[in-house]
Amino acid sequence: MYVLRRCWQRYRTLGLLATLAIGSAWVFRQTDGAIVFELYQRVSLPFQTDEVREQELVNARVLELQQRLVEVNQENLQLRELLSYEPQAQPEPTFAPVIGRSADRWWQQILLGRGRKSGLAVDDIVMAPGGIVGRIVSVTDETSRVLLISDPSSSLGVTVGRSREMGVLRGKGSDRAVVEFFEKVPDVEEGDAILSSPYSQRFTSGLPIGTVVAVNLNASPAPQVEIEISAPLSSLEWVMVYPKPSVPLPTESAEPIDPLGENLQID
């Protein structure tokens, strides 16, 4: 006993440190380091700036959306299997350079350096990273003229991605456009994505166009929203041209009710 007591008095500090080290290693292994991370977060919290905390919230939100996207994709695959859905092959685009643009018609038209010899035709769909740019309105052997969706004379049938509300998009001669709705009280909010409508006669359904930035349900003669066009119309250098839809829509469903009392033709 005397020998043990002397050993304990001499080495008890080392024994306690060794026990603490072994215990800490065991806890770290069992929690995969979570407890250390938690302690670090608590200690460093008073020293974190608002920007750091905001970035953490953004990262958490991105992770949440990624997880939701995975779930939606899985549900989509299951629905396709149940419906025996076979997606149609998407045509390959023709890449065309923007070779002409008038300063006084900057938001109305552009000229492409590809034409009939490259397989382009009137009403072909012109897109850029971000979404729809416009459609071809005339072609020569070597060039094509494109009517931009920002042109005030342009109109395009659109739908709200979230609620499927239908409306008509009109250009404003800038990177903003206006959508007028058919419903008196449409279900639309800021941040909603605007897509080409299934009733559009010249554009494939579901193509991205822009995002809602302002809502005015009291506008006359119809409720409307302002959207920010997602394609970089002000700085186009190259675009992608897709063939116009080959299968026309039925006549009876191609023209929705006109809330303005006009015989409106929707692209």
SVG drawing of the C-alpha trace seen along z (x, -y; Angstrom):
<svg xmlns="http://www.w3.org/2000/svg" viewBox="-64 -56 71 58">
<polyline fill="none" stroke="black" stroke-width="0.4" points="0.0,0.0 2.8,-2.3 4.4,-1.7 1.0,-2.4 0.4,-5.5 3.8,-6.9 3.3,-6.0 -0.1,-7.7 1.3,-10.8 4.1,-11.0 2.2,-10.2 -1.4,-11.2 -1.1,-14.3 0.1,-12.3 -2.6,-9.7 -5.3,-12.3 -4.0,-13.9 -3.8,-10.5 -7.4,-9.6 -8.7,-13.0 -6.9,-12.6 -8.3,-9.1 -11.8,-10.2 -11.7,-13.2 -10.5,-11.0 -13.3,-8.5 -15.9,-11.3 -14.5,-12.9 -14.7,-9.5 -18.2,-8.8 -19.5,-12.3 -17.4,-12.6 -16.0,-15.8 -19.4,-17.4 -18.8,-18.4 -15.5,-20.2 -17.3,-22.1 -20.1,-23.1 -17.6,-24.4 -15.8,-26.4 -19.1,-27.9 -20.0,-29.0 -16.6,-30.5 -16.3,-32.3 -20.0,-33.5 -19.3,-36.9 -16.5,-37.6 -18.5,-36.8 -19.6,-39.7 -23.2,-40.1 -21.8,-39.2 -20.5,-35.9 -23.8,-35.0 -25.8,-36.1 -23.5,-33.9 -24.2,-30.9 -27.9,-31.5 -27.5,-31.7 -25.5,-28.5 -28.1,-26.7 -30.8,-27.9 -28.9,-26.7 -28.4,-23.3 -32.2,-23.2 -33.1,-24.0 -30.6,-21.4 -32.3,-18.8 -35.7,-19.9 -34.5,-19.7 -33.4,-16.2 -36.7,-15.2 -38.6,-17.0 -36.5,-15.2 -37.2,-11.8 -41.0,-12.6 -40.7,-13.7 -39.0,-10.4 -41.7,-8.4 -44.5,-10.3 -42.8,-9.7 -42.6,-6.0 -46.3,-5.9 -47.3,-7.7 -44.9,-5.9 -43.6,-9.3 -40.9,-9.4 -39.3,-12.9 -38.8,-14.1 -35.3,-14.6 -34.2,-18.3 -32.9,-19.7 -29.3,-20.9 -29.0,-24.7 -27.2,-26.8 -24.8,-29.2 -24.9,-32.6 -22.8,-35.8 -24.5,-39.2 -23.1,-41.3 -25.4,-44.3 -27.3,-46.5 -28.6,-50.0 -28.2,-52.5 -31.7,-53.9 -33.2,-50.4 -31.0,-48.8 -33.8,-47.1 -35.8,-46.2 -33.8,-44.2 -30.4,-42.5 -28.8,-41.1 -27.2,-37.7 -24.3,-36.4 -26.1,-33.2 -28.9,-32.8 -30.7,-30.5 -27.5,-28.7 -27.0,-27.7 -30.5,-26.3 -32.2,-29.3 -35.7,-30.3 -38.4,-32.8 -39.9,-32.2 -37.0,-30.2 -36.5,-30.7 -33.5,-32.8 -32.1,-32.2 -29.1,-33.1 -27.9,-32.0 -30.7,-33.0 -33.7,-32.6 -35.5,-33.8 -34.0,-36.6 -36.7,-36.7 -37.6,-35.2 -36.3,-35.5 -38.5,-37.8 -36.5,-37.8 -33.6,-35.9 -31.2,-36.2 -28.6,-33.6 -26.0,-34.9 -28.0,-36.9 -31.1,-36.9 -33.0,-39.7 -34.3,-39.0 -37.2,-40.8 -36.3,-41.1 -38.9,-40.4 -38.0,-43.8 -39.4,-45.5 -42.7,-47.3 -44.4,-45.9 -43.6,-42.3 -46.1,-40.2 -45.6,-36.7 -47.9,-34.3 -46.4,-33.5 -47.2,-31.6 -46.2,-32.0 -44.0,-28.9 -45.3,-28.6 -49.1,-29.1 -49.5,-28.5 -51.3,-31.8 -51.5,-32.9 -50.8,-36.3 -49.2,-38.3 -45.7,-39.8 -45.0,-43.1 -41.6,-44.8 -40.7,-48.1 -37.6,-49.0 -35.3,-48.0 -34.3,-44.9 -37.7,-45.1 -41.0,-44.0 -44.7,-44.0 -47.0,-41.0 -50.8,-41.6 -52.9,-38.8 -56.2,-37.3 -57.5,-36.7 -58.8,-39.6 -56.8,-38.5 -53.9,-36.4 -51.8,-34.4 -48.4,-36.0 -45.7,-37.3 -42.3,-39.0 -39.6,-36.4 -41.9,-34.2 -40.3,-32.8 -42.0,-33.7 -42.0,-31.1 -43.3,-30.8 -46.9,-29.6 -48.3,-26.3 -50.6,-28.5 -47.8,-30.4 -48.0,-29.9 -44.4,-30.5 -42.4,-29.5 -41.8,-26.2 -43.6,-25.8 -41.6,-26.3 -38.7,-28.4 -37.4,-30.8 -38.0,-34.5 -37.5,-36.5 -38.4,-37.1 -41.1,-39.2 -39.8,-42.3 -43.0,-44.3 -46.7,-43.5 -49.6,-45.9 -52.9,-44.1 -54.8,-47.4 -53.5,-48.3 -56.0,-49.2 -57.4,-47.6 -55.8,-44.4 -53.6,-43.3 -49.9,-43.4 -46.4,-42.7 -43.0,-44.0 -40.4,-41.4 -36.6,-41.6 -35.7,-39.7 -33.1,-37.1 -31.3,-37.0 -28.5,-39.6 -30.2,-41.6 -28.0,-44.6 -24.7,-42.8 -25.4,-40.0 -22.5,-38.7 -23.6,-35.1 -27.0,-33.5 -28.5,-30.0 -31.1,-29.5 -33.6,-26.6 -36.1,-25.5 -39.6,-26.8 -42.1,-24.3 -43.0,-21.8 -46.4,-20.8 -49.0,-23.6 -51.3,-23.9 -55.1,-23.3 -56.8,-26.5 -59.4,-26.5 -56.8,-26.6 -54.3,-29.0 -56.1,-32.2 -57.0,-32.8 -59.6,-35.3 -58.5,-38.9 -59.0,-40.9 -58.5,-44.1 -61.4,-43.6 -59.1,-43.5 -58.4,-40.8 -55.0,-40.1 -52.6,-37.8 -50.1,-36.1 -46.8,-34.8"/>
</svg>
